[in-house]
Amino acid sequence: MSVQEIIVEEKDRGIRLDLFLARMLSQGFSRSQVQKLIHEGAVRVGGREVLSHYRVKAGDRITMESGTNAPEETRAEDIPIDIIYEDADLIVVNKPAGMVVHPAHGNPYHTLVNALLFHVQELSKLGSPVRPGIVHRLDKDTSGLLVVAKNEQSHADLSRQFKNHTIERAYQAVVYGVVQHDEGLCEEPVGRAFLNRKKVVVKPSGGKSATTYFRVLRRFRKATLLEVRPKTGRTHQIRVHMKHLGHPVLGDALYGIPSQTIDRQALHAFSLGLCHPRTRQKCYWECPLPDDMKKLIASLEQDQ
């Protein structure tokens, strides 16, 4: 972990914080990398967190923590991964809970990208050099299916499919309480909390549009197993929407309710559908629930 400190001079007064830092930092951080660090709360002005569009003032004391010194490339690591499908254009993996998708502030190594680079040697170079091939993400403690691009053509095509919301994703989630409606929809906008940039909240004013469909698969005495289909892909979307509906995901330390049976959010991406970037054929993959969620459901069945 490195910490850098910069004092703003009069000549730089009025510049956006993200642009100012991208210009000033000696390690050559890109503007998008700086913005991500700001969102993660790693940047402070006068000891407090601010937004990327904050206009710096002469005399401002800015500190920035970085777990990686903006490496030019991510190193390969011999880490076992569960590959569901692979061809010349893409890889579909079943990411385990506890694994970060790509190197970032506080997690420079032992990520899914590190493991993939050992397996395939090369991924698409579109986007950030520390996120080769990554077109979407799963939270660290969410398990399940994730597609990664192996070349620039597939990266661009898959990114376009995600942007157009044509990729089909389905999750299974165990949430607190008995959901009364057999199916439902949440369309509340979401955005970063102002005082805690690691947390996302429902923001009726100023938030980004977000749509989450759900249907009940099974009801227990104090919990419900849901199938959840997010139309959009906002950060922490499912977890935030379910909390807003009064049914937070079990085991979710940030938004939900602790569980004695599972030590992470009970959320698993079990289904993925997309148009293959080269053949244009429709492709679908599924993967079963991991053992910790099976154990949670078994305990709920015994509590009926």
Buried (B, 14 or more C-beta within 10 A) or exposed (E): EEEBEBEBEEEBBEBBBBBBBBEBBEEEBBBEBBBBBBBBBBBBBEEEBBBBEBEBEEEBEBBBBBBBBBEEEBEBBEBEBEBBEBEEBBBBBBBBBEBBBBBBBEBBBEBBBBBBBBBBEEBBBBBBBBBBBBBBBBBBBBBBBBBBBBBBBBBBBBBBBBEEEEBBBBBBBBBBBEBEEEEBEBEBBBBBEEEEBBBBBBBEEEBBEBBBBBEBBEBBEEBBBBBBBBBBBBBBBBBBBBBBBEBBBBBBEBBBBEBEBBEBBBBBBBBBBBBBBEEEEEBEBEBEBBEBBEEBBEBBEEEE
